[in-house]
């Protein structure tokens, strides 16, 4: 199982075989995580530092759990109260980290490209846990694993990505990954949240949700990212839910076995009906959370193998 990358900064530079390698290894960790003894020693002796310049519950907890289950020494740095607030630059932070000799650095940052900049300045492997509107590679990989397990394949599916595409790094990473795996992708939302240039990814764009959902295999809802909005992108949450919120009536237009996804956190009654989100027959939202730990374990193991081969 070969993965010829020093870092995991995005989906853009991954091949089909790279993606498959991560997902196949993650499958083994799904099984491990369901056992009473969940620990491995593949990262024993290695140090993992989690640096989250933006608040996160799911992603940070998932990476922390993944590292600990693999036997790494895991440290979380509270960046909201760090030297960055005192005027330290990202380059200064990178130099400080280098002096600590970490092996794996997990970074989330509000600015697109910041994680890539850090990766150029440190000697360890860097995993992008989300940078601005750019990419969130492990979210796309866990979504891919969830789809593959539910559908039995990850190609030639019809997949609808609905909602705030414009501000979503999750949407961008999924567009790239699902496109590489030869799926048909539809983007659904108001023109303010799904600009026409997204057609460049090879996706169809719909501003009518009922038309867009017709006969799709997967419905992926997105969170309204108000913290990245600087204007009136939607008239009101009530109107948005009426037109673009997922409920049983709209879902009935998709295939009878279509699955429902959401990267979380959800705004119930805005992006998705709460009852539908909890419907174990249609929703795989909880499975996404479970797959997140397994995918991050797999990604860190593959990067750690490369670190050790370099050291040897």
Buried (B, 14 or more C-beta within 10 A) or exposed (E): EEBEBEBBBBBEEBEEEBBBBBBEBBBBBBEBBEEEEBEBEBBEEBBBBBBBBBEBEBBBBBBBBBBBBBBBBBBBBEBEEEEBEEEEEBEEBBEEBBEEEBBBBBBBBEBBEBBBBBBEBBEBBBBBBBBBBBBBBBBBBBBBBBBBBBBEEBEEBBBBBBBBBBBBBBBBBBBBBBBBBEBBBBBBBBEBBBEEEBEEBEBBBBBEBEEBBBEBBBBBBBBBBEEBBEEEBBEEBEEBBEBBBBBEEBBEBBBEEBBBBBBBEBBBBBBBBEEBBEBEEBBBBEBBBBBBBBBBBBBBBBBBBBBEEEEE
